[in-house]
Every structure is written in C-alpha cells, then in structure tokens.
Amino acid sequence: MRRPVALRLQAALGTLALAAAAGVVLTMPETASAAAGGATGYATQNGGTTGGAGGQTVRATTGTAIHQALCGRADSSTPIVIEVEGTINHGNTSKVSGDSCNTAADKIELKQVSNITIVGVGGGAVFDQLGIHIRESSNIIIQNVTVRNVKKSGSPTSNGGDAIGMESDVRNVWVDHSTLEASGGESEGYDGLFDMKDNTQYVTLSYSVLRNSGRGGLIGSSESDRSNGYVTFHHNLYENIDSRAPLLRGGVAHMYNNHYVSLNKSGINSRAGAKAKVDNNYFEDSKDVLGTFYTDEAGSWQVSGNIFDNVTWSEPGGDNNPAGPDPQSNTTVSIPYSYTLDDASCVPSVVSGTAGANKGLKVSDGSCTPQSPDPTDPTDPDPTDPDPTDPDPTDPPSGTNLSIGAGADGSSKASGTSYGNVRDGDLGTYWSPAGTTGSVSVKWSSARTVGKINIREAAGSEGTVGSYRVLNHDTGAVLASGSGAGVIAFSPVSLEKITFEITGASGTPKVAEFETYAG
C-alpha cells in the first residue's frame, strides 16, 4: 500500500472575518494545506471518507467559531474544512443556530451534517474538557487534535464524558493523528475516549494516542446494540488504560500495528458475537489483552503476528474467557481493503514516531520507518489537473452514449427539474440538486461496462460544478474525483448504476447530460 496522496483542499482567495468577539474564522489562502493523507481502513469503504475536501477552508480559534463555520454553509452537506488553532473550551464555545447546523453549548456538535474536516494547525488544537459529538452524520474527518479531560460528572461536564463519541446512524468517520486522554476512570468523572453506538459504521482510528483513562472506548452500548462495526484501529498507542481497548459488541473490527502498554484489567474485549482481526500488534506490561470479559456472551478473534511482552493472563471461568496464554484464532475475518503490515517487533518505535497530535502527520509504509506526508510525492496528481486520467478537453468521447434510454435517479432535485433530463440527449433540459450539492445517477436493468463519462452543463451555467466524485453505485467504490464538469475517464468497470456526486459548486449546478461510454 503506497503512502496516501495528500488531499488537495481548495480555499477561497483572500480573507474574510466572519466573527470577532466569539472568535476568528478566516478563509485561508489557496496555498494553505489543511489536512494531509487519505483515509485508511474501513473508512475507505461505503463510498470512502473525504471530509470537507473541495469545500471552503476556514480558520477557527474558538468553539463558537467552529459552530459558526458549520452554520454558515449553504446547507448541511456543503463541504468545509475547519482549521483549528488554540484551546477550545466551555468559556469560548456557545450554541449557534442555522439551517445547516444543530449545535450545542457544551460540546462540539456535529449533528445531522456531512462532508466536514476538522484539523489542528499552527501551534496545535486542544479541546479542553470539551468533547466532540458526532450524531446522525457522515463523511467526517478529525485530524491532528488533542481532546482531554472530558467529564460526565463533576464540573464542567461534556459529551457524556466521551472525548469523541459517535451515535445514531453515523457513517464514514476517520480520526487520525489525534491525542485522546483523561486523568482517571469513572470514579473521577470520566467515561470513554472513543465510543461508537447505535448504528455507527465504517470508522477508522489511526496514528492516535489514547491514554490515562479507565475506558479506552466501545463499539456498541449494550449486548443488544449490535448494529455497529466495520472499524479499523491501526498504529495507535493505548497507554495506561484499565479496559475497553476496545470493547466490541457485535460487528467486525480490525486491529493492526497498535502498541498497547499498561492495559491494567483487560484489553480487546470481543463479545456478543463480535469478530476481531488482530494482526502484528505489540502488547506490553499488560493483563488479559484479548478475550471475552465480563459476560457469558462470547465473541471471537483471528490472530497473527502479535508480540506479547510481559503479558499476564487470568484463569478462565464464568464470564471471563481470556484468549491467552497462547492466543489462537477461533474465527476468520475477511478484510475488503488493502493494507501493509509493519513487523510487530518494530511497532513500538514506529508508533512512537507517528502517533498523536503535532507529530508531523508521519505515517508508516510497512518499512518500519516513519514517513512524512509528501505533497510532491510523484504519485500525486498534477495540482493543475484534478484527475490525471482526464483526457484532453479537445478529445470528445467516442462511441455510443449508453445513457440514452437508461434510467436515472438521485438525491433531492430542484423544483421544475427531472433526473431523466440528464439522459434524454436534449441539452435544453437539465437536472439541478436542491441546493449546491447533490448526486444524480444513470442506471440499467443489466450491467454495462463504463470507462468514461461526460458531464455537460446547461447553457449559461458552465463552470458552476466544482468538486465531484464518480461512484460505482453498486459497490460504493470511488471511480474518479476532481473538479469541474466535462469528460472524466477511469478504469472501465462493469456496473448497473453509476453516480455523479457534486460535493462543491459556485452556485446551483445545471446538469444537462450525464453521458456514459464504454471507454
């Protein structure tokens, strides 16, 4: 697996003050690099996780300013990158109202929203005693931040005591190069560092530090909450954690190349039918690092390549079923994404050099040597060409337009427009989303091979389409991404439905034709 390509996040030219007393929110210069790397693990599935890529980039120094940035968007799905610097706390975080947000005063609230990146920049971003809450939301990136000492009891309280908490139909979240920490367990007022419940899926936690907490995190709030899963944990440091590293109820989780130090009571707790794939991790100075604990509803695990250094195991019995002292696989787990493993012996040094906030966003490529994100990586596309597979614009597509006579549907459409207008061969009719972003699809009753599309904008609206993704609707795979309408080429694929998703625009797009070709 090659190093991820740096995300290219477009920003408006110049600066604009959006708030004064509450905190500064500024549009950043076009050259600003807001977030680096690309999602890994299960966050790459279900259509992928791109956060606010392609949207406006703003700067926030208070929690109120973060909320103002969310509420100032055209709608709740308009992409945005929020660069955060400074300490965010109860004193500078208030509720902000708007049609594109649903915020609260005692937490950073990402509720009923999508396409958002929050990234720490400059001297760093610290969320002090203030948690981040993700609810009924999708396509969220949180990168290079510290969240500390979030309490559920005592004063002040926030987010039920979770540093980062996700619940209620959450999809596609990537938390990367962050530090999540507490100063004790439940008796001191703290809860979990990284919790997922009530139908949260396709999440990755990578290159992060979780420490000094009674509870590392959970997937599923009870034995009956089994709608969560497809979560990847890789290259993280768990240090001085009593239990839940993580607790997994139902679902599937993949843990690889993590360093676990001082797990005081238990570690990976797979229970209630859960499956854990545990590859090339380093467990050190810990107890009962893998198994089913505190319940008689068993989970399972597949293990390979792990190192157990000074790990002690309790005797099995009742609601205690440790996997050791000689952990063996009792299930198999199929992983749908590519990944490259570092040898377990070098995991402590690799994680030490990469994990946590303000570490330079360094990653591993499987060579046991931390690598810096390289915006000049030769595998990066030319910044002047959003999609290097695009043909020359003077080279029109040839062959049969497969869209003629096909079906069409999509997200909410603007009044007076029709999905069918994109596949009728008439440039005088068009589809528009209900807002500046949305998606339209072409579909067939049986599979067609498609390797090129041509998005034609209606007369007078040329140049309105900004950032986009082309999706294999059958599988959710991203076939191409970039900006601007026109001819888009990709590796030919057999599918029954293809989707053009507009994630950013300068106005209301008008797509006259969504042409499809074999390639």
Disulfide bonds with the S-S distance in Angstrom:
Cys71-Cys101 1.86
Cys346-Cys368 1.88
